[in-house]
């Protein structure tokens, strides 16, 4: 009996062991489909922006007082010198105000002279007890009041004379008239622009650049600016000013490029093209969905060919308006996963479904 039980137990143990091995064997992991992007370098030096030549300094001249414009001897395109009169309004009311202020000042001075003489007479009489202390105090008070009135009328006259000078506007510097905002006979309000004068000696290129520009905009970025009609005429420049926000309608940002000794052919209003002035390295851009942030560092999943497995790689990026610009850790030609980066594992097999544009 014992020998037969041993013989039966042997095959049973083998069957149980074989069943346990089958349970431990796992099904092969499924190949995961992913979206990816094949990195290609953008040619930064091929990006061109179109703009115009504008003056760096220009002034809108207007009157400080209300009046009717009677002369405006300059027109668009005229050259003006520093201190030249470029507009005059009717000064009749202002001249009358000056005459009235002079009359009031003369009256106040006469009253002050009378009050001062009265005070001196009271001081003489008080020594012989021919008057009272109250009378002397009243004379002193009247003299002080008359003196204050003279000071006030002098200030009024100074103000009236100054306002009379506001009847003319003069050029603050030598330049060229670029715009006129009022004609002779028109009543102009205080602060209304009548003539715009620009300095033609200091010019700059003004261009509008969109969010898809290959490099981030920053002050000091070099550009080469050329005339659109004469591309051979070029001048170097650097970014001087960048608009803090884009235009809500066009999504373009206005950029002002300071020019270094522009030739005379770079006239105000001329159309120009601007491109990056130095050869930049390859510019690699990634969509934000491709980045995996861990412990403050940036990573991407790289598809390894021909095994079609993924591996995690650390990279350096700079934030951009439409994604991220790679500054280190990747080279052109690498294939990067662009979706589902949080659910992948190291060495996982993938299947490329489609390419995504950066």
C-alpha positions as CSV (number, residue, x, y, z in Angstrom):
1,X,0.0,0.0,0.0
2,X,2.7,2.4,0.9
3,X,4.6,1.9,-2.4
4,X,1.5,2.5,-4.5
5,X,0.7,5.7,-2.7
6,X,4.2,6.9,-3.4
7,X,3.8,6.2,-7.1
8,X,0.5,8.1,-7.2
9,X,1.9,11.1,-5.3
10,X,4.8,11.6,-7.7
11,X,2.7,12.4,-10.8
12,X,0.4,14.5,-8.7
13,X,3.3,16.7,-7.4
14,X,4.6,17.2,-11.0
15,X,1.1,18.2,-12.2
16,X,0.8,20.8,-9.3
17,X,4.3,22.1,-10.0
18,X,3.5,22.5,-13.7
19,X,0.3,24.3,-12.9
20,X,2.1,26.8,-10.6
21,X,4.7,27.6,-13.4
22,X,1.9,28.3,-15.8
23,X,0.3,30.7,-13.3
24,X,3.6,32.6,-12.8
25,X,4.1,33.1,-16.6
26,X,2.7,36.6,-17.5
27,X,1.3,37.6,-20.8
28,X,3.6,39.8,-22.9
29,X,3.1,43.5,-22.4
30,X,1.2,45.2,-25.2
31,X,2.9,47.6,-27.5
32,X,1.6,51.1,-26.7
33,X,0.8,53.5,-29.6
34,X,2.2,57.0,-29.1
35,X,2.3,60.3,-30.8
36,X,5.8,61.6,-31.5
37,X,7.8,64.4,-33.0
38,X,11.0,64.1,-35.1
39,X,13.1,67.1,-34.0
40,X,14.3,69.3,-36.8
41,X,16.3,72.5,-36.5
42,X,14.6,75.8,-37.4
43,X,16.9,78.2,-39.4
44,X,16.8,81.3,-37.2
45,X,18.7,83.4,-39.7
46,X,15.9,82.8,-42.3
47,X,13.2,84.5,-40.2
48,X,12.4,87.9,-41.7
49,X,10.3,90.7,-40.2
50,X,8.9,93.7,-42.3
51,X,8.6,97.2,-40.9
52,X,9.3,100.9,-41.5
53,X,11.8,103.5,-40.6
54,X,10.6,105.9,-37.9
55,X,12.3,108.6,-35.8
56,X,13.3,107.8,-32.3
57,X,12.4,111.2,-31.0
58,X,9.3,113.2,-32.1
59,X,7.1,115.7,-30.3
60,X,3.5,116.6,-30.7
61,X,3.3,120.4,-30.2
62,X,0.1,122.1,-29.1
63,X,-1.2,125.2,-27.3
64,X,-1.7,125.4,-23.6
65,X,-4.7,127.7,-23.9
66,X,-7.9,127.7,-25.9
67,X,-7.8,129.8,-29.0
68,X,-8.4,130.2,-32.8
69,X,-5.5,129.2,-35.0
70,X,-4.5,132.2,-37.1
71,X,-1.2,131.1,-38.5
72,X,0.5,127.8,-39.2
73,X,3.4,128.5,-41.5
74,X,4.7,124.9,-41.8
75,X,3.5,121.8,-43.7
76,X,4.3,118.1,-43.7
77,X,7.9,117.6,-44.9
78,X,9.1,121.1,-44.0
79,X,12.4,121.5,-42.1
80,X,12.3,123.6,-39.0
81,X,15.0,125.0,-36.7
82,X,15.1,125.1,-33.0
83,X,13.0,127.9,-31.6
84,X,11.1,128.5,-34.9
85,X,7.4,129.5,-34.5
86,X,5.2,126.9,-36.0
87,X,1.8,128.1,-34.9
88,X,-0.1,131.1,-33.5
89,X,-3.5,131.6,-32.1
90,X,-5.5,134.9,-31.7
91,X,-4.0,136.6,-28.7
92,X,-6.5,139.5,-28.3
93,X,-8.1,138.1,-25.1
94,X,-4.6,137.3,-23.7
95,X,-3.4,140.8,-24.4
96,X,-6.4,142.3,-22.7
97,X,-5.8,140.1,-19.7
98,X,-2.3,141.5,-19.5
99,X,-3.6,145.1,-19.7
100,X,-6.1,144.4,-17.0
101,X,-3.5,142.8,-14.7
102,X,-1.2,145.9,-15.2
103,X,-4.1,148.2,-14.2
104,X,-4.9,146.1,-11.1
105,X,-1.2,146.2,-10.1
106,X,-1.1,150.0,-10.5
107,X,-4.1,150.4,-8.3
108,X,-2.7,148.1,-5.7
109,X,0.6,150.0,-5.7
110,X,-1.2,153.3,-5.2
111,X,-3.2,151.9,-2.3
112,X,0.0,150.6,-0.8
113,X,1.7,154.0,-1.0
114,X,-1.3,155.6,0.7
115,X,-1.3,153.0,3.5
116,X,2.4,153.4,4.0
117,X,2.2,157.2,4.3
118,X,-0.7,156.9,6.8
119,X,1.4,154.5,8.9
120,X,4.3,156.9,8.9
121,X,2.1,159.8,9.9
122,X,0.6,157.8,12.8
123,X,4.1,156.8,14.0
124,X,5.0,160.6,14.1
125,X,1.8,161.5,16.0
126,X,2.2,158.8,18.6
127,X,5.4,160.4,19.8
128,X,3.5,163.5,20.8
129,X,0.4,161.7,22.1
130,X,-1.6,163.3,19.2
131,X,-3.0,159.8,18.3
132,X,-3.8,156.6,20.0
133,X,-2.1,153.2,19.9
134,X,-5.2,151.8,18.3
135,X,-5.0,154.2,15.4
136,X,-1.3,153.2,14.8
137,X,-2.2,149.5,14.9
138,X,-4.9,150.0,12.3
139,X,-2.5,151.9,10.0
140,X,0.0,149.1,10.3
141,X,-2.6,146.5,9.4
142,X,-3.8,148.5,6.4
143,X,-0.2,148.9,5.2
144,X,0.4,145.1,5.5
145,X,-2.8,144.3,3.6
146,X,-2.0,146.7,0.8
147,X,1.5,145.2,0.5
148,X,0.0,141.7,0.2
149,X,-2.4,143.0,-2.5
150,X,0.6,144.3,-4.5
151,X,2.3,140.9,-4.3
152,X,-0.9,139.2,-5.5
153,X,-1.4,141.6,-8.4
154,X,2.3,141.2,-9.4
155,X,1.7,137.4,-9.6
156,X,-1.4,137.9,-11.6
157,X,0.5,140.1,-14.1
158,X,3.3,137.5,-14.4
159,X,0.7,134.8,-15.1
160,X,-1.0,136.9,-17.7
161,X,2.2,137.7,-19.5
162,X,3.1,134.0,-19.4
163,X,-0.2,133.0,-20.9
164,X,0.3,135.6,-23.6
165,X,3.4,133.7,-24.5
166,X,1.3,130.6,-24.9
167,X,-0.3,132.1,-28.0
168,X,2.7,130.8,-30.0
169,X,4.2,127.3,-30.2
170,X,7.9,126.9,-31.1
171,X,10.0,124.0,-32.1
172,X,12.0,122.4,-29.3
173,X,14.6,121.1,-31.6
174,X,15.6,121.2,-35.3
175,X,13.7,118.5,-37.3
176,X,11.1,117.8,-39.9
177,X,7.3,118.2,-39.8
178,X,5.8,114.7,-40.0
179,X,2.1,115.6,-39.3
180,X,-0.3,118.5,-38.8
181,X,-3.4,118.3,-36.7
182,X,-5.2,121.6,-37.2
183,X,-5.7,124.2,-40.0
184,X,-5.9,128.0,-39.9
185,X,-9.3,129.2,-38.6
186,X,-9.9,126.2,-36.4
187,X,-10.4,126.6,-32.7
188,X,-7.9,124.4,-30.9
189,X,-8.2,123.0,-27.4
190,X,-5.4,123.0,-24.8
191,X,-3.1,120.1,-25.5
192,X,-4.5,119.4,-28.9
193,X,-1.7,118.3,-31.3
194,X,-1.2,121.0,-34.0
195,X,2.2,120.1,-35.4
196,X,4.3,116.9,-35.0
197,X,8.1,117.4,-35.4
198,X,10.6,114.5,-35.6
199,X,14.4,114.4,-35.5
200,X,15.5,112.8,-38.7
201,X,19.1,112.3,-37.5
202,X,18.2,109.5,-35.1
203,X,16.2,106.8,-36.9
204,X,15.2,103.3,-36.0
205,X,13.4,100.3,-37.6
206,X,10.0,99.4,-36.2
207,X,8.8,95.9,-37.0
208,X,6.0,93.6,-35.8
209,X,7.0,90.1,-34.8
210,X,4.7,87.2,-34.2
211,X,4.7,84.4,-31.5
212,X,6.2,81.8,-33.9
213,X,9.6,83.6,-34.2
214,X,12.3,81.0,-33.7
215,X,14.2,82.9,-31.0
216,X,12.9,84.7,-27.9
217,X,12.9,88.4,-28.2
218,X,15.2,90.3,-25.9
219,X,16.8,93.7,-25.7
220,X,20.2,93.8,-27.5
221,X,19.4,91.0,-30.0
222,X,21.3,91.9,-33.2
223,X,19.5,92.3,-36.5
224,X,20.5,93.2,-40.0
225,X,18.1,95.7,-41.6
226,X,17.9,96.3,-45.3
227,X,15.7,98.3,-47.6
228,X,12.9,96.3,-49.2
229,X,13.4,97.9,-52.6
230,X,17.2,97.8,-52.3
231,X,18.2,94.7,-50.4
232,X,21.9,95.3,-50.9
233,X,21.6,98.5,-48.7
234,X,22.0,97.1,-45.2
235,X,22.8,98.4,-41.8
236,X,23.3,96.6,-38.4
237,X,21.1,97.3,-35.4
238,X,20.0,95.9,-32.1
239,X,16.7,95.6,-30.4
240,X,16.1,98.7,-28.2
241,X,12.5,98.2,-27.1
242,X,9.9,95.4,-27.1
243,X,6.2,96.0,-26.6
244,X,5.2,94.5,-23.2
245,X,2.2,92.8,-24.8
246,X,1.0,91.7,-28.2
247,X,-1.7,93.4,-30.2
248,X,-5.0,91.6,-29.3
249,X,-6.1,91.6,-32.9
250,X,-2.9,90.5,-34.8
251,X,-1.0,88.8,-31.9
252,X,2.1,90.7,-33.0
253,X,4.5,92.5,-30.8
254,X,6.0,95.8,-31.8
255,X,9.8,95.8,-31.7
256,X,12.1,98.9,-32.2
257,X,15.5,98.3,-33.6
258,X,18.2,101.0,-33.0
259,X,20.3,101.4,-36.2
260,X,24.0,102.1,-36.3
261,X,24.8,105.0,-38.7
262,X,22.0,104.4,-41.2
263,X,22.6,105.8,-44.7
264,X,20.6,108.7,-46.1
265,X,18.6,106.2,-48.2
266,X,17.0,105.0,-44.9
267,X,14.4,107.8,-45.1
268,X,11.5,108.2,-42.7
269,X,8.7,106.0,-43.8
270,X,10.8,103.7,-45.9
271,X,9.9,100.0,-45.9
272,X,12.6,97.7,-44.5
273,X,13.1,94.0,-43.7
274,X,14.9,92.8,-40.6
275,X,16.6,89.5,-40.1
276,X,18.8,88.2,-37.3
277,X,22.3,89.7,-37.8
278,X,24.4,86.8,-36.7
279,X,24.4,83.0,-37.4
280,X,22.5,81.3,-34.6
281,X,22.8,77.7,-33.6
282,X,20.1,75.2,-34.5
283,X,16.8,76.1,-32.8
284,X,14.9,73.1,-31.5
285,X,11.3,73.6,-30.3
286,X,9.0,71.2,-28.4
287,X,5.3,71.4,-27.5
288,X,4.6,71.8,-23.8
289,X,2.9,68.4,-23.8
290,X,6.2,66.6,-24.5
291,X,7.8,67.8,-21.2
292,X,7.9,65.7,-18.1
293,X,8.9,67.7,-15.0
294,X,10.4,65.9,-12.0
295,X,12.1,67.4,-9.0
296,X,12.4,70.8,-10.8
297,X,14.1,69.3,-13.9
298,X,12.8,68.7,-17.4
299,X,12.7,65.3,-19.1
300,X,11.5,63.9,-22.4
301,X,10.8,60.3,-23.6
302,X,13.1,59.4,-26.5
303,X,12.0,56.7,-28.9
304,X,15.0,54.4,-29.5
305,X,15.2,52.9,-33.0
306,X,15.0,50.2,-34.2
307,X,13.9,48.6,-30.9
308,X,11.0,51.0,-30.6
309,X,11.5,51.4,-26.9
310,X,11.4,54.6,-24.9
311,X,14.0,56.0,-22.5
312,X,13.9,59.1,-20.3
313,X,16.3,61.9,-21.0
314,X,17.0,65.1,-19.1
315,X,17.0,68.3,-21.2
316,X,17.4,72.1,-20.7
317,X,14.6,74.3,-22.1
318,X,13.7,77.9,-22.3
319,X,10.1,79.0,-22.1
320,X,8.5,80.3,-25.3
321,X,5.2,81.7,-26.4
322,X,4.2,78.6,-28.3
323,X,6.0,75.9,-26.4
324,X,9.6,75.3,-25.2
325,X,12.9,75.9,-26.9
326,X,15.5,73.3,-26.3
327,X,18.8,74.7,-25.0
328,X,20.7,71.5,-24.2
329,X,20.4,67.7,-24.0
330,X,18.9,67.0,-27.5
331,X,20.1,67.1,-31.0
332,X,18.2,67.3,-34.4
333,X,16.9,63.9,-35.5
334,X,15.8,62.6,-32.1
335,X,12.2,61.3,-31.9
336,X,10.4,62.6,-28.9
337,X,7.0,61.4,-27.5
338,X,4.6,64.3,-27.4
339,X,1.5,62.8,-25.6
340,X,0.9,60.7,-22.5
341,X,4.4,61.2,-21.1
342,X,3.2,60.6,-17.5
343,X,2.1,57.0,-18.2
344,X,5.2,55.6,-19.9
345,X,7.9,53.4,-18.3
346,X,11.6,53.1,-18.9
347,X,12.2,50.5,-21.7
348,X,8.5,50.2,-22.7
349,X,7.9,49.2,-26.2
350,X,5.8,51.7,-28.3
351,X,4.3,52.0,-31.7
352,X,4.5,55.3,-33.6
353,X,1.1,56.4,-34.6
354,X,1.7,59.9,-36.2
355,X,4.0,62.8,-36.1
356,X,3.1,66.1,-34.4
357,X,4.2,69.5,-35.5
358,X,6.3,71.5,-33.1
